[in-house]
């Protein structure tokens, strides 16, 4: 896991969008990302996390 988190290992990469890669945050946490094109902060909360986890599950299940 340390190699994965440091970016030295890409063996577990699924080619997921950024929010899905950040789904490892806790179930009640918020992830904030900056959208440079729109010049605004985007707040991803529990609902977006649940959707990202569902997408990951579907990808792993059905590839």
VENFENMO-V795309 format. One record per residue. N is the residue number from 1. OMEGA is omega in whole degrees, 0 to 359 (none if undefined). BURIAL is # if it has 9 or more other C-alpha atoms within 8 Angstrom, else .. D_FIRST is the distance of its C-alpha to the first C-alpha in Angstrom with 2 decimals. Layout:
n,omega,burial,d_first
N,OMEGA,BURIAL,D_FIRST
N,OMEGA,BURIAL,D_FIRST
//
This chain:
n,omega,burial,d_first
1,180,.,0.00
2,178,.,3.79
3,180,.,5.42
4,182,#,5.01
5,180,.,6.11
6,179,.,8.52
7,181,.,9.90
8,181,.,10.04
9,179,.,8.87
10,183,.,10.84
11,182,.,10.92
12,181,.,9.88
13,179,.,12.37
14,182,.,15.20
15,183,.,17.46
16,176,.,17.61
17,185,.,19.50
18,182,.,18.07
19,179,#,18.86
20,178,#,16.98
21,179,.,13.77
22,183,.,14.50
23,180,#,15.23
24,175,.,12.28
25,183,.,14.80
26,186,.,16.98
27,181,.,19.88
28,183,.,22.49
29,176,.,20.89
30,177,#,22.13
31,179,#,20.44
32,179,.,22.90
33,179,.,23.07
34,176,.,25.94
35,184,#,27.98
36,181,.,29.73
37,180,.,32.17
38,181,.,33.43
39,180,.,32.95
40,176,.,31.55
41,178,.,28.62
42,180,.,27.25
43,177,.,26.03
44,182,#,23.79
45,183,#,24.21
46,181,#,23.64
47,178,.,25.75
48,177,#,23.85
49,180,#,20.51
50,179,.,22.18
51,179,.,23.50
52,179,#,20.18
53,177,#,18.66
54,179,.,21.87
55,177,.,21.55
56,179,#,18.05
57,179,.,19.55
58,179,#,22.56
59,181,.,20.69
60,181,.,18.74
61,192,.,21.98
62,177,.,24.36
63,none,.,22.52
//
